[in-house]
Amino acid sequence: MCLKNKRTLFLKFLLLITLMVSCKKEQYQLKEGDILFQDLDKDSIDNAIEKVTKTYLKYNFTHVGIVVKQQQELVVLEAISTGVQETSIATFLNRNLKNGKPKVIVGKLNAKFLPYLNEAIKHGKTLIGNAYDNVYIIGDNSYYCSELLYEMFYKANPNLMPFKLNPMTFKDADTNETLPFWKNYYAQLNTKIPEGELGLNPNGMAVSPNITLVYDYYAEKNLN
């Protein structure tokens, strides 16, 4: 075989290897402090949350948790209907799948918040076992998912917060009418709808300038 043909075959081989590497799905190694934004859309309440918390992102998140260490293992610290708890990574990721893949995006806090991360996590772990806040009002001893993360970082440094509180709404953006779901929901709780009260939600947290979205589990790719 002549030198020219050998060189051509070698170049084709290199091209094949390059294509194989580029087609390989990107993997992400979770780290303590990573924030996991989840699109549940399994129940009517998830759809109602999406309806009143939409942002410009193509994603609609209805749940959020934070990765922490439990001894030598990474778990997710979260507030769900059963209360504040630590959940295995696999359980969290597999909670809602589409085509067999998790509908989860990883966010990272900007560097200026990292000095307070350990203190925030330490406080968060003291809240394990507290009840879920199904009324969505900040300031008591129960917590909804995004409230838990807010409380953790507020305790660590109230003067430097990665998340902001904003007036909540339970109204349809198109009609400016309270969604029937929320009317029924709060009627069953015998509680006034906290329209305009300060709060936060996973969608709002995801668009914070203090968080960078870095990995999409569903698309299996890095985002930056």
N, C-alpha and C positions, 0 to 999 in steps of 0.2 A: 504494500500500500504506500502510495507516495506521501510525502510530507504534507502537501496541501490537503489531502483527504483526511489525514490524521488530525490536522488542526481543525478542520471543519467538524469532525465528529466530537472533538474535545469541546468545542464551543457549544455544540448542541447539547452535550452532556451538562455543561455548566448552566445553560438556559433551563434545562429540565429541573435541575436541583433548585434553581432560583424560584421556579414556578411552584415546586412542591413546598418550599419553605413559606412562600407568600400565601399559599392556600391554606396552610395550617391555621387552625383557629387560635386566636390570641387568648392566653390565659392570664388570670390576675390573681396575685397572692394577697389575700386580705391581711390587713394590719389592724392592731388595736387603734381605735379612734375613727376607723372608717364608718361612714354613715350609709346605711342601706335604705334606699327609697323603694317602696314596693307598690305595685299596682295590683290590688286584690280583686276588685270588681266581681266578687263572688256573691255578695248579698245586696239587698235593696239599699242598705245603709251606705255601702261603698259607692253605689251609683249616685246616691243623694249627695254624698260628700264631693264627688267629682263635679257634680252639677254646679255647686256653689263655690268651688275653689280653683277653677280652671285658670291656667296661666298661658303664656305664649309658648311654653314647651310643648313638644309633640307627645310627651308623656303625661299621664294623669296618675298621680300618686295618692293613695289613700292610707298608707301606713309608712312608718319610719322606725328604725331601730339603730343602735350603735354597737359596733364590734368591741368586745372587751375580752380580757384574759380571765379564765377561770382555772387557776393553777397553771398548767402548761398548755391548756387548750383554749382556742378562740371560740367564743359564743356570742350570741346577740342579746344585749340587754334591751328589753322592750316592754311596752305597756299594751296588753291586749285585753280582751273581754274578761279573762280570768284574773287580771291584775298585772302588777309589775313582776317580771320574771326574766330568767336567763334561758335562752332557747338555743339548741344546737344549730350550727350553720346550715346543716343539711335540712333540718326541719323548716327553718325559715325560708330557705331558697325554694323548697319544694311545696310551699304552702299554696301557691297559685302558679300553675304552669300553662304555657301556650305552646302547642306543638312539642311538648316535652321539655321546654326550657323555661327557666325562671323569669318572671317579669320584674326584674330587680335592677336598679342602677346604683353604682357605688359613688358616693361623694366623699371628698376629702376637705377637711378644714384648712383654711389658709394658715401659714406658718405662725402668725402672731398669736394664734389661740393655743398652740401646742404646749406652751409652758403651763397652761392651766388644765391640760387634759387629764393628768393623773388625779388631780383633786376632784375634777368633775366626775370621773368614773368612780372614785372612792365614795362620793356622796350618792351617786346613782345606785350603788350596790346596797346602801343602807335603806333604800326605798323598796327593795325586793319584798314582795308580800303585801304591799299596799294595794288597795282596791283600784279598779279601773274607773275613770271619771266619765261616766256616760252622759253627764249633763254638759260637759265641755266648758266648765267655768274654772279659771285659774285661781288658786289661792287656798285650797283645802288640802287634805291629806290623800286625795285620790288623784290619779293622773291618766290623761289620755296620751297617745303615743308621742306626739310632738311636744306636749307639755312636759313630759318626762325629761326630754333632752334640754328643753329650756331651763327647767329647774336645776338640772345638773350643772350647767354652765353658769347660771346665775349664782349658785352657791359658791362656785369656784372663783368668780370675779364679776360682780354685778356691773362694774364699770367698763367691761370689755366683753360685749355679748355678740356671738356670731349670728344670733337670730333676733328678729324684731317682733314685737307684738303689734297687731293691727286690729281694727274693729272687725268683728266677725259679721258675716251675713248668711242668712238662710233663705235668701230670695233668689228666684230665677233671674239671671241677668237679662233675659229677653223680655220678661213681663214685669219685672220688679215686684212680683208677688211671691209671698212665702210658699215654698214648695209644699204640696199636700203631705208628702212624707214627713216633713219636719213638724207640721201641725199635729199630725197623729202621734208622732214620736214623743213630743213634749207633753201632749195631752195625757198619754199613758203614764208619763212620769209625774204628772200633776205639777208641772213646773213651767214657768214662763219661758218662752223662747228667748235666749240671750242675744237677741239682735243688737249689734252695735257694741257688745262687750268686747274687751280686748282678748285676743287669743292668737293662735297660729296653727298652721296646718302643713302637712308634708309638701304640698305643691309650692306654697309660699317659701318654705325653707329651701327647697331645691333651686330657687332662682335667686337666693341670697348671694350678693357679691363676695361673701366670706366663705363660700363653698364652691369647689370645682368638681363637676361631674367627670369621673375618670374612666368608668368601665360599665358596659352594658352586658348583663348576663344573657339576655335574650339574643342579642345580635352576636354575642361572643366576640366583642371587639373593644379596644381602647377608644376613648372619646376625645383624647387630646394627645 
